[in-house]
Structure formats: structure tokens, C-alpha cells
Amino acid sequence: MVLEPGQPQQLLSVADTLTWLSDWLRKLDELPADLADQPDLTAAAQRLLDTACDLEISPGVTLQWFAVRLELPNR
């Protein structure tokens, strides 16, 4: 599940969430200090996915994401 200010929530796959995070990181003027050592944006996005649940994209504006487990009914 990803949340952007002013947008409806989106349910994305892990791969799509990585792409979403990479796209947002690309838009930033500078990567956060804890991501600066990552070799590329995909690695930085993966680190975010593994270690965080939000990213401030401008003062007071934050993106959020979290895992959602969907259980299908028994058939």
C-alpha cells in the first residue's frame, strides 16, 4: 500500500512499489544521507523498502508505504 499526499491510496506489488520509490527518488534534488552510499536508485529504493516506511519529499510532505497481507478465502 502506498500513500501520496492528495492522491488515493494504491495497492501495488513489491516490484511496482520499488519502481514507485525509484521514481520519487529520481525527483529529489539530493538523496537522503542514509541512501547516499547506495550504488543506484534501485538499490536506494530497495533499502527504503527494507528499512523504512516513509520518505519526506519536501518539508512537511511525506510519502508512506507499508506491506499488506491479503488472504484469499478457502475454496
FIKOLZA-1660 file (N, C-alpha, C; in steps of 0.1 Angstrom, whole numbers, plus 5000, padded with zeros to 4 digits):
% residues 75
   i   px   py   pz ch aa at
   1 5009 4988 5000  A  M  N
   1 5000 5000 5000  A  M CA
   1 5009 5012 5000  A  M  C
   2 5007 5021 4991  A  V  N
   2 5014 5034 4990  A  V CA
   2 5005 5046 4992  A  V  C
   3 5010 5056 4999  A  L  N
   3 5002 5068 5002  A  L CA
   3 5010 5080 4997  A  L  C
   4 5003 5088 4989  A  E  N
   4 5009 5101 4985  A  E CA
   4 4999 5112 4989  A  E  C
   5 5004 5123 4993  A  P  N
   5 4995 5134 4997  A  P CA
   5 4987 5138 4985  A  P  C
   6 4974 5139 4988  A  G  N
   6 4964 5144 4977  A  G CA
   6 4960 5133 4967  A  G  C
   7 4965 5121 4969  A  Q  N
   7 4962 5110 4960  A  Q CA
   7 4955 5099 4967  A  Q  C
   8 4947 5091 4960  A  P  N
   8 4940 5079 4966  A  P CA
   8 4951 5069 4969  A  P  C
   9 4949 5061 4980  A  Q  N
   9 4959 5050 4983  A  Q CA
   9 4959 5041 4971  A  Q  C
  10 4971 5034 4969  A  Q  N
  10 4973 5025 4959  A  Q CA
  10 4978 5012 4964  A  Q  C
  11 4973 5001 4960  A  L  N
  11 4978 4988 4963  A  L CA
  11 4987 4983 4952  A  L  C
  12 5000 4982 4955  A  L  N
  12 5010 4979 4945  A  L CA
  12 5017 4966 4949  A  L  C
  13 5022 4959 4939  A  S  N
  13 5031 4948 4941  A  S CA
  13 5045 4953 4946  A  S  C
  14 5053 4944 4951  A  V  N
  14 5066 4948 4956  A  V CA
  14 5074 4954 4944  A  V  C
  15 5074 4948 4933  A  A  N
  15 5081 4954 4921  A  A CA
  15 5076 4968 4918  A  A  C
  16 5063 4969 4918  A  D  N
  16 5057 4983 4914  A  D CA
  16 5061 4993 4925  A  D  C
  17 5061 4988 4938  A  T  N
  17 5065 4998 4949  A  T CA
  17 5079 5002 4947  A  T  C
  18 5088 4993 4943  A  L  N
  18 5102 4997 4941  A  L CA
  18 5103 5007 4929  A  L  C
  19 5096 5005 4919  A  T  N
  19 5095 5014 4908  A  T CA
  19 5090 5028 4912  A  T  C
  20 5079 5028 4920  A  W  N
  20 5073 5040 4926  A  W CA
  20 5083 5047 4934  A  W  C
  21 5090 5040 4943  A  L  N
  21 5100 5047 4951  A  L CA
  21 5112 5052 4943  A  L  C
  22 5117 5044 4933  A  S  N
  22 5128 5049 4925  A  S CA
  22 5124 5061 4917  A  S  C
  23 5112 5062 4912  A  D  N
  23 5107 5074 4905  A  D CA
  23 5107 5086 4914  A  D  C
  24 5103 5084 4927  A  W  N
  24 5103 5096 4936  A  W CA
  24 5117 5100 4940  A  W  C
  25 5126 5090 4942  A  L  N
  25 5140 5093 4945  A  L CA
  25 5146 5101 4933  A  L  C
  26 5143 5098 4921  A  R  N
  26 5148 5105 4909  A  R CA
  26 5144 5119 4909  A  R  C
  27 5132 5122 4915  A  K  N
  27 5127 5136 4915  A  K CA
  27 5134 5145 4926  A  K  C
  28 5140 5139 4936  A  L  N
  28 5147 5146 4946  A  L CA
  28 5159 5153 4941  A  L  C
  29 5162 5165 4947  A  D  N
  29 5174 5172 4943  A  D CA
  29 5187 5165 4949  A  D  C
  30 5185 5158 4961  A  E  N
  30 5195 5152 4967  A  E CA
  30 5190 5140 4975  A  E  C
  31 5196 5128 4975  A  L  N
  31 5192 5117 4982  A  L CA
  31 5194 5119 4997  A  L  C
  32 5185 5114 5006  A  P  N
  32 5187 5114 5020  A  P CA
  32 5201 5108 5023  A  P  C
  33 5207 5114 5034  A  A  N
  33 5221 5109 5038  A  A CA
  33 5222 5094 5039  A  A  C
  34 5212 5088 5045  A  D  N
  34 5213 5073 5047  A  D CA
  34 5212 5065 5034  A  D  C
  35 5209 5071 5023  A  L  N
  35 5208 5065 5010  A  L CA
  35 5220 5068 5001  A  L  C
  36 5228 5078 5005  A  A  N
  36 5238 5083 4996  A  A CA
  36 5249 5073 4992  A  A  C
  37 5251 5063 5000  A  D  N
  37 5261 5053 4997  A  D CA
  37 5256 5041 4988  A  D  C
  38 5243 5042 4984  A  Q  N
  38 5238 5032 4976  A  Q CA
  38 5243 5033 4961  A  Q  C
  39 5245 5022 4954  A  P  N
  39 5251 5023 4941  A  P CA
  39 5242 5029 4930  A  P  C
  40 5229 5028 4932  A  D  N
  40 5220 5034 4922  A  D CA
  40 5206 5036 4929  A  D  C
  41 5197 5041 4921  A  L  N
  41 5183 5044 4927  A  L CA
  41 5175 5032 4930  A  L  C
  42 5177 5021 4922  A  T  N
  42 5170 5009 4925  A  T CA
  42 5175 5003 4939  A  T  C
  43 5188 5004 4941  A  A  N
  43 5193 4999 4954  A  A CA
  43 5188 5008 4966  A  A  C
  44 5188 5021 4963  A  A  N
  44 5183 5030 4973  A  A CA
  44 5168 5028 4976  A  A  C
  45 5160 5025 4966  A  A  N
  45 5146 5022 4968  A  A CA
  45 5145 5009 4975  A  A  C
  46 5153 4999 4972  A  Q  N
  46 5152 4986 4980  A  Q CA
  46 5156 4988 4994  A  Q  C
  47 5166 4996 4997  A  R  N
  47 5169 4999 5011  A  R CA
  47 5158 5006 5018  A  R  C
  48 5151 5015 5012  A  L  N
  48 5140 5022 5018  A  L CA
  48 5129 5012 5021  A  L  C
  49 5126 5003 5011  A  L  N
  49 5115 4993 5013  A  L CA
  49 5119 4984 5024  A  L  C
  50 5131 4980 5026  A  D  N
  50 5136 4971 5036  A  D CA
  50 5137 4977 5050  A  D  C
  51 5139 4990 5051  A  T  N
  51 5142 4996 5064  A  T CA
  51 5134 5008 5068  A  T  C
  52 5125 5013 5060  A  A  N
  52 5117 5025 5063  A  A CA
  52 5102 5023 5059  A  A  C
  53 5094 5033 5062  A  C  N
  53 5080 5033 5058  A  C CA
  53 5076 5047 5054  A  C  C
  54 5085 5056 5053  A  D  N
  54 5082 5069 5048  A  D CA
  54 5094 5076 5043  A  D  C
  55 5091 5087 5034  A  L  N
  55 5101 5095 5028  A  L CA
  55 5096 5109 5027  A  L  C
  56 5103 5118 5033  A  E  N
  56 5100 5132 5032  A  E CA
  56 5105 5137 5019  A  E  C
  57 5096 5142 5010  A  I  N
  57 5100 5146 4997  A  I CA
  57 5101 5161 4996  A  I  C
  58 5095 5168 5006  A  S  N
  58 5097 5183 5008  A  S CA
  58 5093 5186 5022  A  S  C
  59 5097 5197 5027  A  P  N
  59 5093 5200 5041  A  P CA
  59 5078 5198 5044  A  P  C
  60 5075 5189 5053  A  G  N
  60 5061 5186 5057  A  G CA
  60 5053 5177 5047  A  G  C
  61 5060 5173 5037  A  V  N
  61 5053 5164 5027  A  V CA
  61 5060 5151 5027  A  V  C
  62 5052 5140 5031  A  T  N
  62 5058 5127 5032  A  T CA
  62 5050 5117 5025  A  T  C
  63 5058 5108 5018  A  L  N
  63 5052 5096 5012  A  L CA
  63 5053 5085 5022  A  L  C
  64 5043 5075 5022  A  Q  N
  64 5043 5064 5031  A  Q CA
  64 5040 5051 5023  A  Q  C
  65 5045 5040 5028  A  W  N
  65 5042 5027 5023  A  W CA
  65 5042 5017 5034  A  W  C
  66 5035 5006 5032  A  F  N
  66 5035 4995 5041  A  F CA
  66 5030 4983 5035  A  F  C
  67 5034 4972 5040  A  A  N
  67 5030 4959 5035  A  A CA
  67 5016 4955 5039  A  A  C
  68 5009 4949 5030  A  V  N
  68 4995 4945 5033  A  V CA
  68 4995 4930 5029  A  V  C
  69 4990 4922 5038  A  R  N
  69 4989 4908 5035  A  R CA
  69 4974 4905 5032  A  R  C
  70 4972 4900 5020  A  L  N
  70 4959 4896 5015  A  L CA
  70 4957 4881 5017  A  L  C
  71 4946 4877 5023  A  E  N
  71 4943 4863 5024  A  E CA
  71 4931 4860 5016  A  E  C
  72 4932 4850 5007  A  L  N
  72 4921 4846 4999  A  L CA
  72 4913 4836 5006  A  L  C
  73 4900 4837 5005  A  P  N
  73 4891 4827 5012  A  P CA
  73 4894 4813 5006  A  P  C
  74 4892 4803 5015  A  N  N
  74 4894 4789 5011  A  N CA
  74 4883 4786 5001  A  N  C
  75 4887 4778 4992  A  R  N
  75 4878 4774 4981  A  R CA
  75 4874 4759 4983  A  R  C
% end
